[in-house]
Amino acid sequence: MSDAPIAAGPPLAAALALAAAAWREFRQGRALDRALEWAAAQVMTPHPRALAAAQDVAYSAARHLALLEALIARLAPRPPAPPVAALLALALSQLISRRHPPYAVVDQAVHAAQAVPSTRKAAPFINACLRRYLREAPALHAAVESEETVRHNAPRWWIDRLRSAYPQAWTSILQTQREAPPLVLRVNARRTTTDEYLRRLRLAGIAATRVGAQAVWLHEPRPVADIPGFAAGEVSVQDAGAQLAAPWLQAGAGMRVLDACAAPGGKTAHLAELTEATIDAVERDAARSARISENLARLGLASDRVRVIVGDAAQPAQWHRGPLYDRILLDAPCTASGIVRRHPDIPWLRRPADVAQLATQQARLLDALWPLLAPAGRLLYVVCSLFPEEGVEQAAAFERRWTDARRVPLPGLQAGEGQLLPVPLTAATAWTVDCARPTLHDGFFFALFEKR
Ligand SMILES: C[S@@+](CC[C@H](N)C(=O)[O-])C[C@H]1O[C@@H](n2cnc3c(N)ncnc32)[C@H](O)[C@@H]1O
């Protein structure tokens, strides 16, 4: 019999079974969104709401993964088999989040266990663990929350690196990254203004705050289908920090711009909204590159002005023809340590060696692209990372390697300033034109270089 999760009748049991199948894959190294897609594809007759519910269950569990695993270590006399550990973790997470009555969670977890061959025999064990947790929760929490990895929900090495890079801010960074992510939109400047869009939201009774020049934070998350103007291309979903790249590149009409690592095209589309420049959007992953074209089409920006090229940005000889570029945006692959609030699986997927390996890849991309920049042209380097190896140290090393590269201050910031730390939701204020940066954003590093 197949070990795939089956769609049990009641939604929570179905969501738990689906999320547990994904969780097992995730704990073996697969990104949570891909693991959920994989698990959903195994289900023969999915409950219509099971995937969305499973996403919710799995992502909220990832926000306290270390706590869940520490609790399981205390509740189980020996490590349970991975399918059992996965279901137990997700059911415990549901008990902790208190979204459902405890008896319903226990009942549904047992149903989910019975529905899947690999957990069927363990249903009584899961039942016993969850009931014991309910009886002993305060003592169990007190015992495990003394561990720093549990309090900050990150592996030891991850915490140590952040502490060493940010001796003042590391705890607030880690706590901010445990928040549920804010839903932030980018208003398409070709279609409407930010003020006009905010007025429309007010009339629709949707609570929102302006957090950047074109950035609007919707206080309550909602599916894109329910975002006013989304289908018509008036807005896109994009963090306000990511919205800094296009204006900071300062591309004018008639310029040639290269967006070197472009998919899914958030920054390409923003560039096309703000400028009349011609843009080459290069992406190595063919499947992801299709999303650039889809996004441009939704926004009404598909035209000869933007070319989507499938190619390796580190090997320009494969795809570069014609004159040099006036502007280059390198939004390089990175650890993504600045966007953990949106992807809570990241600290658990990365390994310490990934930081140096990605920094080497970023340096290779910088060195391959710099010769494509025209004299007096500008290159903006971006990573959604907090680790200095990918940010401040990468920028300094680049400037040492290329004597014709001059680091220029980012608009509104001091010379050398470029590391943006994630802003907690409680600190978000209304943005005004005097603000040098958005008032709510994830963690990013930016460095702007000009060719002498
Ligand atoms: C941080 S994401 C880019 C996000 C995008 N700029 C946006 O705003 O929507 C990095 C992208 O670079 C792509 N990539 C990684 N290495 C690459 C390479 N050598 N050449 C081209 N693309 C690459 C990845 O597939 C990924 O889509």
The ligand as a Gaussian input file, in Angstrom:
#p B3LYP/6-31G(d) Opt

LIG

0 1
 C       17.469000      36.102000      -5.029000
 S       16.763000      35.299000      -6.378000
 C       16.356000      36.644000      -7.429000
 C       15.057000      37.322000      -7.102000
 C       14.651000      38.316000      -8.177000
 N       15.702000      39.268000      -8.453000
 C       13.386000      39.065000      -7.797000
 O       13.464000      40.181000      -7.329000
 O       12.296000      38.515000      -7.999000
 C       18.169000      34.669000      -7.163000
 C       17.882000      34.042000      -8.532000
 O       19.136000      33.850000      -9.171000
 C       19.078000      32.668000      -9.932000
 N       20.486000      32.293000     -10.188000
 C       21.359000      31.699000      -9.341000
 N       22.551000      31.575000      -9.906000
 C       22.448000      32.114000     -11.149000
 C       23.347000      32.271000     -12.236000
 N       24.607000      31.853000     -12.141000
 N       22.902000      32.867000     -13.356000
 C       21.626000      33.293000     -13.453000
 N       20.722000      33.148000     -12.470000
 C       21.124000      32.572000     -11.336000
 C       18.276000      31.729000      -9.076000
 O       17.729000      30.679000      -9.845000
 C       17.225000      32.678000      -8.509000
 O       16.087000      32.685000      -9.326000

